[in-house]
């Protein structure tokens, strides 16, 4: 049997968010990243490649190109929309953008697309600052998103669609997590 992925509680996610220094330029960006990854259940590659042309924030959706170049529409939470807006108005518009990265939402301070490793480091650092000793990665936010949806009574097919899972059996791991939670 597959081992169950590590999951963060709501309080642990809040504790990580509380450790973000919003007075720093990268703090605005990092808050937007965490909110977006968690509220949409995004993979790291989907986060670093997120484009303005795929965002429909006025209707609360983003278009995601996932594994196997599969496209899906995912609802985005109001907090994520709020913090993307703050990042764009306070930080992103002050960065000289490297040619070819104009449509990319999340940039490093030199105006280039963030690397997967950079997002990994941001999340590890926030977890450490929040005193979370679990072995977590950016994918932990995705697992937490799905687990919290299932715990909240979301339809498994809807969760499958939001995660972009080809097979429902991949999504069913979250029902096992939920059984552990109930136990």
N, C-alpha and C positions, 0 to 999 in steps of 0.2 A: 504494500500500500504506500502511496505517496505520502511524504511527510507534509504536515500542514504548515503553510507559510506563517511567518511572524506577522502579527497584527498589532497596530497601535490603538489604544483606546481614544475616545474623544478627548479626555483629559490630557493624554500624552501628546496628542497633536496640538492642543491648545498650549501646552507647556513649551513645545518647540517654537510655536509661533511667537510666544511671549519673549523668547530669547533673541528675536530678530531686532537689530538696532535700526530703527526706522529713520534715525538722523543721518545715516550713511546712505549714499546713492545706491549701493548694492543691496541695502536693506529693503528699500522699496521694491526692487526687482525680485529679491528672494521671497518676500511676502507674496507677491503676485505669482511666482512659480509654485510655491507650496499650496496656495489656495487653488490654483488651476489644476495642478496634478491631483490633489485630493478630491476636488469637487467634480472632476471629469473622469477620474480613474485612468489617467494617461500613463503610457509607458515613457521612459526617459527619451527615447528617440522621437516620440510624438511631441514631447515638450520642446526639445531643442529645435525641431523643425516647424513648430507652430507659426503660421503665417497670418498676417493681417487679412489677406484675401480669403482666408478660411473662417474668419470670425464674423458671426452674426449676433453681436452682443445685444442689439436692439430687440431681438426676439429670443435671446438666451440660449443660443446654440453655437457650437463650433464644429467645423468639419475636420475630421482627423483622417490622415492616411496612415494606416497601421501595418501590421505584418502582412507580407505578401502583397503589398500595395493596395490593400483593401481599404475602401473608403467607408466612413460611417459618420453620422451626425450624432453629437453628444450634447446633452443639456449642460450648461455651465451655471454654477451657482452665483447668486447675487454678490456674495463676498468676493469671489474671484473676479467678477466684472468690476467691482468697486476698486480692488487693488491693482488690476491691470490698468484701469483709468488713472489712478494715482501715479503708478510707475511711468506711464506714457507721458503724463503732463509734467511730472517733476524730475524725471531722470532720463528717460529714453530720448526725449526731444533735445537733450543737451549733449548727446554723444555723436561725434562725427562717425557716420556709418560707413563701414568698408563696402566698396562696390560689390554688388551681388548679394548683400545682406539687407537691402532696403525693406523687403517684405517680411523679414524674420522678426518676431515679437521680442524674444529675450536675447539680449546682446551682452557681451562682456564690456569692460570699460574702454576697450580699444575699438569697439564698434563692430566686432565680429560675432558670429553665432557661437553660443556657448557649446562646450563639449559635454559629452555624456559624463565624463570624469568630473567635470566642474560641478554638475548637479549632484553627483554622488557625494562629493566633498562638502557641499553646502548642507545636505541632509544629515550626513554623519556628524558634522560640526554642531548643528542645531540640536541633534539628539544628545550629544555629549554635554553641551551646555545646559540642557534640560534635565540632565541626570538620568537619562534613559539608558539602561545597560543592555537592552535587547540588541541582537545583531540585526540592524536594519539597513535598508538600502532605499533608493528611490522607488523600487518596486513595492516596498512595504506600504507606501501611500496608496498604491493601486489595490493591494490586498485589503487594506483597511477600508477603502471606499466601498468595495464589493461586499465585505463582511458587514459593514454598517447598514448597507442597503438591505441585505438579506435579513439581518436582525430586526430591521424596521418593517419587515413584511413585504418587501418589494418582490414582484414577480420575477422568477428565475430567468424567463425568456427576455424580459426587459434588461436585466443585469447582463445577460449574455450579449445582447445587442450593444449596450453601452461599452462593454469591455472589448467588443469586436472578436469574441471567441467564435471560431467556426463551429465547434461542437458543444452541445449543452453539457456533455460529460466534463469538459474542462471547467465549466462554470459551477458544476455540482459540488466541487470541493468546498464551496462556501456554505453549502447546506450541512456539510460535516463540521465545519467550524461552528455553525450555528448550534448544532447538537451539543458540541462541547460547551458552548456558552450556556445552553439551557441546563445541562447537567450541573 
